[in-house]
């Protein structure tokens, strides 16, 4: 089961998730099958709908740092003295 399938299960199914997002069930199905990536504008909504069980990073593993740079862990600054 991929992360989007998990999100659907948490939301109550593909149709339920599609209604929550305001998209067609066919769009969700294409995301699940990997035919299209989940658009960034829906990733936050999926994260909220799953109460963080499925994150933006899970949904966009290859480019989340570019879309949401604020989520990138800050590196500690080393004091030089």
PEJO-V635547 format. One line per field, one symbol per residue. ss: DSSP state (A for helix, B for strand, O for the rest). phi: phi as a letter, one per 40 degrees, with the letter a starting at -180 (. if undefined). psi: psi as a letter, one per 30 degrees, with the letter a starting at -180 (. if undefined). A space follows every 10 residues. Layout:
ss = ???
phi = ???
psi = ???
This chain:
ss = OOAAAAAAAA AOOAAAAAAA AOOOAAAAAA AAAOOOOOOA AAAAAAAAAO OOOOOAAAAO OOOAAAAOAA AOOOOOOOOO O
phi = .ccccccccc chhccccccc cgbccccccc cccgcacccd cbccccdccc fgcbbdcccb ccadcccbcc ccdccccccb a
psi = kleeeeeeee fgleeeeeee fhlleeeeee eefgfklkke ffeeeeeefg hgejleeefi ffgeeeeiff fkkkkkkkkk .
